[in-house]
Amino acid sequence: MSADKSLSNDQMHRFMFDHTDIRGEVVSLNDSYGEVLDHNQHPPIVQQLLGEFLAAVTLLSSTLKFDGILTLQARGDGPLPLIMAECSHHKGLRAIARPNPDADFDRLETDARGNGKLREMLGKGVLAITIDPAFSANSRGERYQGIVPLDADNLAACLEHYFEQSEQLKTRFWLAADDRASSGLMLQALPRQINASEKENLDHWETTVTLADTVEPEELLTLAHETLLYRLFHEEQVRLFDSVGVRFACSCSRERTARVLQSMGQEEVNQLLVEQQSITIDCQFCNQTYLFGPQDVTELFSDQPQVLH
């Protein structure tokens, strides 16, 4: 059993409970979370919520089969109108938060641990889970979106409501984040396969959730995954699978930015050039800047192969 937390940094582990129809995932984000914070200089309670969104979207990526990008996004009318995190099927992460510049987050009500309450920060709004399938030369899959109201004080409870309404699978989340790390634990009851008894399955589920409910945020943030699972479930038979690496990765590129300009149409882009002499587009996620001058715009709308400088 390893106690070295560094072995779990930017890693996600899947685990199963033998002889039951229960699975789980645990994730720890460090460098990837740090890179997101570098591009989101916000009040601590906003950054903490960003960490929870990152851990949650990574855990969600393990529950839904997809080839593309999974987005977890909340919009509301409160001090924080927008927060979102994305995870690709390659486990590349990125996230942003857009607080109201006039908001005073120091005055918001927090929970016992000093974390911001979701409904206080977002106000009245919705939480959306979106899957954008990867584009291929042959086809593009159908886009999927599930939406639930922001009807709880924390992200974990909102996600549990989503699975209860949309997936009909018992699913629980435990999320934690500070100024250095973000972690998450998920348990999910699978359709009956191993144990045919509904009562026994329910008993196993309730016992496992009760054990997981004892986890402290500090344990999620500081313990290696193997140590954490042993501490929580040492009386159960837990099978831990190989880890999957997670990293910060922004999907922006000069090519994708050029396609955005092309979609605007030549007349509108030329008008921007008249007003600005050049067009500058900043990526919201990684702060990368793309500059397009008159020659670049001419090439964008010519019939000749495009040369991107």
C-alpha positions as a Markdown table, in Angstrom:
| # | Residue | x | y | z |
|---|---|---|---|---|
| 1 | Met | 0.0 | 0.0 | 0.0 |
| 2 | Ser | 1.5 | 3.3 | -1.1 |
| 3 | Ala | 1.3 | 6.4 | 1.0 |
| 4 | Asp | 3.2 | 8.6 | -1.5 |
| 5 | Lys | 0.6 | 11.2 | -2.8 |
| 6 | Ser | 2.8 | 12.2 | -5.7 |
| 7 | Leu | 2.1 | 8.8 | -7.3 |
| 8 | Ser | -1.5 | 9.9 | -7.6 |
| 9 | Asn | -0.9 | 13.5 | -8.9 |
| 10 | Asp | -2.7 | 14.1 | -12.1 |
| 11 | Gln | -4.0 | 10.6 | -12.1 |
| 12 | Met | -7.4 | 8.9 | -12.2 |
| 13 | His | -8.0 | 5.4 | -10.9 |
| 14 | Arg | -11.0 | 3.1 | -11.5 |
| 15 | Phe | -11.9 | 0.6 | -8.8 |
| 16 | Met | -14.5 | -2.1 | -8.3 |
| 17 | Phe | -16.0 | -3.8 | -5.3 |
| 18 | Asp | -15.8 | -7.5 | -5.8 |
| 19 | His | -19.0 | -9.5 | -5.5 |
| 20 | Thr | -21.1 | -6.3 | -5.8 |
| 21 | Asp | -22.5 | -4.2 | -8.6 |
| 22 | Ile | -20.7 | -1.0 | -7.5 |
| 23 | Arg | -17.9 | 0.8 | -9.2 |
| 24 | Gly | -15.9 | 3.9 | -8.4 |
| 25 | Glu | -13.4 | 6.5 | -9.6 |
| 26 | Val | -10.9 | 8.7 | -7.8 |
| 27 | Val | -8.9 | 11.6 | -9.3 |
| 28 | Ser | -6.2 | 14.0 | -8.0 |
| 29 | Leu | -5.3 | 17.1 | -10.0 |
| 30 | Asn | -2.1 | 19.1 | -9.3 |
| 31 | Asp | -0.1 | 20.5 | -12.2 |
| 32 | Ser | -3.2 | 20.4 | -14.5 |
| 33 | Tyr | -5.2 | 22.3 | -11.8 |
| 34 | Gly | -2.3 | 24.8 | -11.3 |
| 35 | Glu | -2.2 | 25.6 | -15.0 |
| 36 | Val | -5.9 | 26.4 | -14.9 |
| 37 | Leu | -5.4 | 28.7 | -11.9 |
| 38 | Asp | -2.6 | 30.5 | -13.7 |
| 39 | His | -5.2 | 31.6 | -16.3 |
| 40 | Asn | -7.9 | 32.3 | -13.7 |
| 41 | Gln | -6.8 | 34.8 | -11.2 |
| 42 | His | -10.0 | 35.0 | -9.2 |
| 43 | Pro | -11.0 | 35.1 | -5.5 |
| 44 | Pro | -10.2 | 31.9 | -3.5 |
| 45 | Ile | -13.8 | 30.7 | -3.4 |
| 46 | Val | -14.1 | 31.0 | -7.2 |
| 47 | Gln | -10.8 | 29.1 | -7.7 |
| 48 | Gln | -11.9 | 26.4 | -5.3 |
| 49 | Leu | -15.1 | 25.9 | -7.2 |
| 50 | Leu | -13.1 | 25.7 | -10.4 |
| 51 | Gly | -11.1 | 22.9 | -8.8 |
| 52 | Glu | -14.3 | 21.1 | -8.0 |
| 53 | Phe | -15.6 | 21.5 | -11.6 |
| 54 | Leu | -12.3 | 20.1 | -12.9 |
| 55 | Ala | -12.4 | 17.1 | -10.6 |
| 56 | Ala | -16.1 | 16.5 | -11.4 |
| 57 | Val | -15.7 | 16.7 | -15.2 |
| 58 | Thr | -12.8 | 14.2 | -15.1 |
| 59 | Leu | -14.9 | 11.8 | -13.1 |
| 60 | Leu | -17.9 | 12.3 | -15.4 |
| 61 | Ser | -15.6 | 11.4 | -18.4 |
| 62 | Ser | -15.3 | 8.0 | -16.9 |
| 63 | Thr | -19.1 | 7.4 | -16.7 |
| 64 | Leu | -20.1 | 8.4 | -20.2 |
| 65 | Lys | -18.8 | 6.8 | -23.3 |
| 66 | Phe | -17.7 | 9.5 | -25.8 |
| 67 | Asp | -15.2 | 10.4 | -28.4 |
| 68 | Gly | -14.8 | 14.2 | -28.3 |
| 69 | Ile | -15.2 | 16.8 | -25.5 |
| 70 | Leu | -17.3 | 16.6 | -22.4 |
| 71 | Thr | -18.2 | 20.0 | -20.9 |
| 72 | Leu | -19.6 | 20.7 | -17.4 |
| 73 | Gln | -21.0 | 24.3 | -17.3 |
| 74 | Ala | -23.1 | 26.3 | -14.9 |
| 75 | Arg | -24.8 | 29.6 | -15.8 |
| 76 | Gly | -26.7 | 31.8 | -13.5 |
| 77 | Asp | -27.7 | 35.4 | -12.6 |
| 78 | Gly | -25.5 | 35.7 | -9.5 |
| 79 | Pro | -22.0 | 37.1 | -8.8 |
| 80 | Leu | -20.5 | 34.2 | -10.8 |
| 81 | Pro | -22.6 | 34.1 | -14.1 |
| 82 | Leu | -20.4 | 31.4 | -15.8 |
| 83 | Ile | -18.1 | 28.6 | -14.8 |
| 84 | Met | -17.2 | 25.7 | -16.9 |
| 85 | Ala | -14.7 | 22.8 | -17.3 |
| 86 | Glu | -13.9 | 20.5 | -20.2 |
| 87 | Cys | -12.4 | 17.1 | -20.5 |
| 88 | Ser | -11.5 | 15.4 | -23.8 |
| 89 | His | -11.6 | 11.6 | -24.3 |
| 90 | His | -7.7 | 11.9 | -24.1 |
| 91 | Lys | -8.1 | 13.3 | -20.6 |
| 92 | Gly | -7.0 | 16.8 | -21.6 |
| 93 | Leu | -8.5 | 19.4 | -19.2 |
| 94 | Arg | -9.3 | 23.1 | -19.4 |
| 95 | Ala | -11.6 | 25.5 | -17.5 |
| 96 | Ile | -12.7 | 29.1 | -17.0 |
| 97 | Ala | -14.7 | 31.2 | -14.6 |
| 98 | Arg | -16.2 | 34.6 | -15.4 |
| 99 | Pro | -17.1 | 36.4 | -12.2 |
| 100 | Asn | -19.0 | 39.7 | -12.2 |
| 101 | Pro | -16.2 | 42.3 | -11.9 |
| 102 | Asp | -18.4 | 44.2 | -9.3 |
| 103 | Ala | -19.1 | 41.2 | -7.1 |
| 104 | Asp | -17.9 | 41.2 | -3.5 |
| 105 | Phe | -17.2 | 37.5 | -2.9 |
| 106 | Asp | -16.0 | 38.2 | 0.7 |
| 107 | Arg | -19.6 | 39.0 | 1.6 |
| 108 | Leu | -21.1 | 35.7 | 0.3 |
| 109 | Glu | -22.3 | 33.1 | 2.7 |
| 110 | Thr | -19.9 | 30.1 | 2.9 |
| 111 | Asp | -20.2 | 26.6 | 4.4 |
| 112 | Ala | -18.5 | 25.4 | 7.6 |
| 113 | Arg | -15.2 | 24.9 | 5.8 |
| 114 | Gly | -15.2 | 28.4 | 4.2 |
| 115 | Asn | -16.2 | 27.1 | 0.7 |
| 116 | Gly | -18.6 | 29.1 | -1.4 |
| 117 | Lys | -22.2 | 27.9 | -1.7 |
| 118 | Leu | -23.1 | 27.2 | -5.2 |
| 119 | Arg | -26.5 | 28.9 | -5.2 |
| 120 | Glu | -25.0 | 32.0 | -3.5 |
| 121 | Met | -22.3 | 32.3 | -6.2 |
| 122 | Leu | -24.3 | 31.3 | -9.3 |
| 123 | Gly | -27.7 | 32.5 | -8.3 |
| 124 | Lys | -30.7 | 31.2 | -10.2 |
| 125 | Gly | -29.5 | 29.1 | -13.1 |
| 126 | Val | -28.8 | 25.7 | -14.6 |
| 127 | Leu | -26.0 | 23.1 | -14.7 |
| 128 | Ala | -25.4 | 21.5 | -18.1 |
| 129 | Ile | -23.5 | 18.4 | -19.1 |
| 130 | Thr | -22.7 | 18.5 | -22.9 |
| 131 | Ile | -20.9 | 16.0 | -25.1 |
| 132 | Asp | -19.5 | 17.3 | -28.4 |
| 133 | Pro | -18.5 | 14.3 | -30.5 |
| 134 | Ala | -15.1 | 14.5 | -32.3 |
| 135 | Phe | -15.3 | 15.5 | -35.9 |
| 136 | Ser | -14.1 | 13.0 | -38.5 |
| 137 | Ala | -13.9 | 13.0 | -42.3 |
| 138 | Asn | -16.7 | 10.4 | -42.4 |
| 139 | Ser | -19.2 | 11.6 | -39.9 |
| 140 | Arg | -19.9 | 13.7 | -36.9 |
| 141 | Gly | -21.8 | 12.2 | -34.0 |
| 142 | Glu | -24.9 | 13.6 | -32.4 |
| 143 | Arg | -24.4 | 16.3 | -29.8 |
| 144 | Tyr | -25.9 | 15.5 | -26.4 |
| 145 | Gln | -26.8 | 17.9 | -23.5 |
| 146 | Gly | -28.4 | 17.2 | -20.2 |
| 147 | Ile | -29.6 | 20.1 | -17.9 |
| 148 | Val | -30.6 | 20.2 | -14.3 |
| 149 | Pro | -31.4 | 23.3 | -12.1 |
| 150 | Leu | -28.9 | 24.7 | -9.6 |
| 151 | Asp | -31.0 | 23.4 | -6.8 |
| 152 | Ala | -28.3 | 22.6 | -4.2 |
| 153 | Asp | -25.6 | 24.4 | -2.3 |
| 154 | Asn | -22.8 | 22.3 | -3.7 |
| 155 | Leu | -21.8 | 20.8 | -7.1 |
| 156 | Ala | -21.7 | 17.2 | -5.9 |
| 157 | Ala | -25.4 | 17.3 | -4.9 |
| 158 | Cys | -26.4 | 18.9 | -8.3 |
| 159 | Leu | -24.6 | 16.1 | -10.1 |
| 160 | Glu | -26.3 | 13.5 | -8.0 |
| 161 | His | -29.6 | 15.0 | -9.0 |
| 162 | Tyr | -28.6 | 14.8 | -12.7 |
| 163 | Phe | -27.8 | 11.1 | -12.5 |
| 164 | Glu | -31.0 | 10.4 | -10.6 |
| 165 | Gln | -33.1 | 12.2 | -13.2 |
| 166 | Ser | -31.2 | 11.4 | -16.4 |
| 167 | Glu | -29.3 | 8.2 | -16.0 |
| 168 | Gln | -31.4 | 6.4 | -13.3 |
| 169 | Leu | -28.2 | 5.2 | -11.7 |
| 170 | Lys | -27.4 | 5.8 | -8.0 |
| 171 | Thr | -24.3 | 8.0 | -8.1 |
| 172 | Arg | -22.5 | 9.9 | -5.4 |
| 173 | Phe | -19.7 | 12.4 | -5.5 |
| 174 | Trp | -17.2 | 13.8 | -3.0 |
| 175 | Leu | -15.2 | 16.8 | -4.2 |
| 176 | Ala | -12.5 | 18.9 | -2.6 |
| 177 | Ala | -10.1 | 21.7 | -3.7 |
| 178 | Asp | -7.7 | 24.2 | -2.2 |
| 179 | Asp | -5.2 | 26.6 | -3.7 |
| 180 | Arg | -2.8 | 23.8 | -4.7 |
| 181 | Ala | -4.8 | 20.6 | -5.5 |
| 182 | Ser | -8.2 | 19.3 | -6.5 |
| 183 | Ser | -9.6 | 15.8 | -5.9 |
| 184 | Gly | -12.8 | 13.9 | -6.3 |
| 185 | Leu | -14.3 | 10.5 | -5.5 |
| 186 | Met | -17.3 | 8.9 | -7.2 |
| 187 | Leu | -19.3 | 5.8 | -6.5 |
| 188 | Gln | -21.9 | 4.4 | -8.9 |
| 189 | Ala | -24.4 | 1.5 | -8.6 |
| 190 | Leu | -24.3 | -0.5 | -11.8 |
| 191 | Pro | -27.3 | -2.4 | -13.3 |
| 192 | Arg | -27.6 | -5.8 | -11.6 |
| 193 | Gln | -25.2 | -8.3 | -12.9 |
| 194 | Ile | -23.3 | -10.0 | -10.1 |
| 195 | Asn | -26.0 | -10.0 | -7.4 |
| 196 | Ala | -29.6 | -10.7 | -8.4 |
| 197 | Ser | -31.0 | -9.7 | -5.0 |
| 198 | Glu | -32.3 | -6.1 | -5.1 |
| 199 | Lys | -32.2 | -5.9 | -1.3 |
| 200 | Glu | -28.6 | -7.2 | -1.0 |
| 201 | Asn | -27.6 | -4.7 | -3.7 |
| 202 | Leu | -29.3 | -1.9 | -1.8 |
| 203 | Asp | -27.6 | -3.0 | 1.5 |
| 204 | His | -24.2 | -3.0 | -0.2 |
| 205 | Trp | -24.8 | 0.4 | -1.7 |
| 206 | Glu | -25.9 | 2.0 | 1.6 |
| 207 | Thr | -22.9 | 0.4 | 3.4 |
| 208 | Thr | -20.4 | 1.6 | 0.8 |
| 209 | Val | -21.8 | 5.2 | 0.7 |
| 210 | Thr | -21.8 | 5.3 | 4.5 |
| 211 | Leu | -18.1 | 4.5 | 4.5 |
| 212 | Ala | -17.4 | 7.0 | 1.8 |
| 213 | Asp | -19.3 | 9.7 | 3.7 |
| 214 | Thr | -16.6 | 9.6 | 6.4 |
| 215 | Val | -13.9 | 11.0 | 4.0 |
| 216 | Glu | -12.5 | 14.4 | 4.9 |
| 217 | Pro | -11.5 | 17.0 | 2.3 |
| 218 | Glu | -8.0 | 16.9 | 3.6 |
| 219 | Glu | -7.8 | 13.1 | 3.0 |
| 220 | Leu | -9.0 | 13.5 | -0.6 |
| 221 | Leu | -6.4 | 16.2 | -1.2 |
| 222 | Thr | -3.4 | 14.6 | 0.6 |
| 223 | Leu | -3.6 | 10.8 | 0.5 |
| 224 | Ala | -2.4 | 8.6 | -2.3 |
| 225 | His | -5.4 | 6.8 | -4.0 |
| 226 | Glu | -4.4 | 3.4 | -2.7 |
| 227 | Thr | -4.1 | 4.7 | 0.8 |
| 228 | Leu | -7.4 | 6.6 | 0.6 |
| 229 | Leu | -9.3 | 3.6 | -0.6 |
| 230 | Tyr | -7.8 | 1.3 | 2.0 |
| 231 | Arg | -8.7 | 3.8 | 4.8 |
| 232 | Leu | -12.3 | 4.1 | 3.6 |
| 233 | Phe | -13.0 | 0.5 | 2.5 |
| 234 | His | -10.5 | -1.8 | 4.2 |
| 235 | Glu | -13.3 | -4.1 | 5.2 |
| 236 | Glu | -14.5 | -4.5 | 1.6 |
| 237 | Gln | -12.8 | -6.3 | -1.3 |
| 238 | Val | -11.7 | -3.5 | -3.6 |
| 239 | Arg | -10.0 | -4.1 | -6.9 |
| 240 | Leu | -7.9 | -1.1 | -8.1 |
| 241 | Phe | -7.1 | -0.8 | -11.9 |
| 242 | Asp | -4.2 | 0.9 | -13.6 |
| 243 | Ser | -4.3 | 4.7 | -13.4 |
| 244 | Val | -5.0 | 7.1 | -16.3 |
| 245 | Gly | -3.0 | 10.3 | -16.6 |
| 246 | Val | -4.7 | 13.7 | -16.8 |
| 247 | Arg | -3.2 | 16.9 | -18.1 |
| 248 | Phe | -4.0 | 20.5 | -18.9 |
| 249 | Ala | -4.6 | 20.8 | -22.7 |
| 250 | Cys | -6.2 | 23.7 | -24.6 |
| 251 | Ser | -7.8 | 22.8 | -27.9 |
| 252 | Cys | -7.3 | 26.2 | -29.4 |
| 253 | Ser | -5.1 | 26.7 | -32.5 |
| 254 | Arg | -4.5 | 29.2 | -35.2 |
| 255 | Glu | -6.4 | 27.0 | -37.6 |
| 256 | Arg | -9.5 | 26.8 | -35.4 |
| 257 | Thr | -9.4 | 30.6 | -34.9 |
| 258 | Ala | -9.1 | 31.1 | -38.6 |
| 259 | Arg | -12.2 | 29.0 | -39.1 |
| 260 | Val | -14.1 | 31.3 | -36.7 |
| 261 | Leu | -13.2 | 34.3 | -38.8 |
| 262 | Gln | -14.2 | 32.5 | -42.0 |
| 263 | Ser | -17.6 | 31.7 | -40.4 |
| 264 | Met | -18.1 | 35.5 | -39.8 |
| 265 | Gly | -17.9 | 36.2 | -43.5 |
| 266 | Gln | -15.5 | 38.3 | -45.5 |
| 267 | Glu | -17.5 | 41.5 | -45.4 |
| 268 | Glu | -17.6 | 41.6 | -41.6 |
| 269 | Val | -13.9 | 40.6 | -41.2 |
| 270 | Asn | -12.8 | 43.3 | -43.7 |
| 271 | Gln | -14.8 | 45.9 | -41.7 |
| 272 | Leu | -12.9 | 44.8 | -38.5 |
| 273 | Leu | -9.7 | 45.4 | -40.4 |
| 274 | Val | -10.7 | 48.9 | -41.4 |
| 275 | Glu | -11.5 | 49.7 | -37.8 |
| 276 | Gln | -8.5 | 48.0 | -36.2 |
| 277 | Gln | -5.8 | 47.5 | -38.9 |
| 278 | Ser | -5.3 | 43.9 | -37.5 |
| 279 | Ile | -7.6 | 41.4 | -35.7 |
| 280 | Thr | -6.5 | 40.0 | -32.4 |
| 281 | Ile | -8.3 | 37.0 | -30.8 |
| 282 | Asp | -7.4 | 35.8 | -27.3 |
| 283 | Cys | -8.2 | 32.3 | -26.1 |
| 284 | Gln | -10.3 | 32.4 | -23.0 |
| 285 | Phe | -8.8 | 29.3 | -21.6 |
| 286 | Cys | -5.0 | 29.6 | -22.1 |
| 287 | Asn | -4.6 | 33.3 | -22.9 |
| 288 | Gln | -2.9 | 32.4 | -26.2 |
| 289 | Thr | -3.2 | 35.4 | -28.7 |
| 290 | Tyr | -3.8 | 35.0 | -32.4 |
| 291 | Leu | -3.1 | 38.0 | -34.7 |
| 292 | Phe | -4.4 | 38.3 | -38.2 |
| 293 | Gly | -3.3 | 41.1 | -40.5 |
| 294 | Pro | -4.6 | 42.2 | -44.0 |
| 295 | Gln | -2.5 | 39.5 | -45.8 |
| 296 | Asp | -3.7 | 36.8 | -43.5 |
| 297 | Val | -7.4 | 37.8 | -44.1 |
| 298 | Thr | -6.8 | 37.9 | -47.8 |
| 299 | Glu | -5.5 | 34.3 | -47.7 |
| 300 | Leu | -8.4 | 33.2 | -45.5 |
| 301 | Phe | -11.0 | 34.1 | -48.1 |
| 302 | Ser | -9.0 | 33.3 | -51.2 |
| 303 | Asp | -9.6 | 30.1 | -53.3 |
| 304 | Gln | -5.9 | 29.2 | -52.9 |
| 305 | Pro | -4.6 | 26.8 | -50.2 |
| 306 | Gln | -4.4 | 28.7 | -46.9 |
| 307 | Val | -1.0 | 29.5 | -45.5 |
| 308 | Leu | -1.1 | 30.2 | -41.7 |
| 309 | His | 1.9 | 32.1 | -40.4 |
